[in-house]
Amino acid sequence: MLNYLKNIKKIYFNKRMINMLFLGFSSGFPLPLVFGTLSFLLKDYGIAYTSIGLISLVKIPYSLKWLWSPIIDNVKIPFLFKMGRRRSWAIIVQILLGISIFLMATVNPQQNLYLMAIFAFITSFLSATQDIILDAYRVESFNNEPEKLSSGVAIFVLGYRLGLIFSGAGAIYLAAKLSWSSVYIIMSLGVLIGLTAIIFSKEAVKYEYKILNFDTKNIKQFFNNSLIEPFRSFIKNDNWFWFLSFIFTYRLSDSYFGPMSNPFYDDMGFTKEEIAFVTKIYSIIMTIIGGLLGGIIVIKLGMRKSLLVFGFTQCITTMLFSLQAYYGHNVSLFMIVVALEYLSSGLATTAFVAFISSLCNKLYTATQYALLSSVMSLSRDLFSATSGIMYQYMEANFQGCGWIIFFIISGLMSLPSIFIVLFGLKKYK
């Protein structure tokens, strides 16, 4: 046991891993502000379920970020580029991200829902751009030590989940004491974590900018080197179709009910304090356990077996919310269901991110990772936009059982990914 704890300390308690923790936080905290937390805000303002579901489409930049990832890979930021390709871009984007979140705080959605949607879209775009940068930085940080990649992913995911808690449960708790405008102003300060981390970090890979001017002579070369070659390199793998299909379906069950989670808790009669307490305390504990345990299990079982096991657990834990829907305002059950959900999510996310990272060619890190993670985001953003419609349909046709059926259907949505692992990824270890 003592040796095990020493290994944990050696793996995770060092400057590079702490830096990954802070960068993961920076990557994670903007998402709830345009997703779950925003849904709660809109419900508080009396916005209809259908509109709450549809407004989740503002997250579409997460699905399309591969389109501008070549620019992040090849264009240098004036004056700041000497800090490094990733760090210079990260600083600019994080500053703009803080401003866009602040602008969301200035809008009353009852008076101007469209303006709120516009600012939320801008926040999503900047957050997706930040993901391009930080994902590439993380992968490049372990280019020379691939055996430590899963550990790096685990600590990054831990930071990511803590970021989600900060702007999810943390924001909801504050909303019980303060106005939503004040909450979003406080949330905008979250960018300071990432700024601090990136300023005091070192560039992982030195990069020579080959294309600096976009004249007619080199546009074709830029397009070929930055967009065509990364795609061509990826599809050389015989399993590329199965990889994309798996990525598209793996997180469906967890992501589909995302826009409806906080409205669901509210419908069950839980107060903001109860929601914040349960999702904050238990999510922190289970996120830490799930994230760190996920990194260790991937090393022990291998990638394929881990993805299979974690796929089953996330289906089951999503369905457990149907029990909550049946029993209603039961805090003890709420604690158990949320704890298991966050444990499952932590395990699955660690393995999933490690899987995507392992597929990337180091020559095209940003573009390929952005492409692969965008496939997952596309399924999340397109399908989750229908979640409000799905619930209202179920409630209208199965009165009193709408939430129960909704969560059963949500849980079943990741089953296709399990079949893909079993039959499409047989050769993947």
Disulfide bonds with the S-S distance in Angstrom:
none
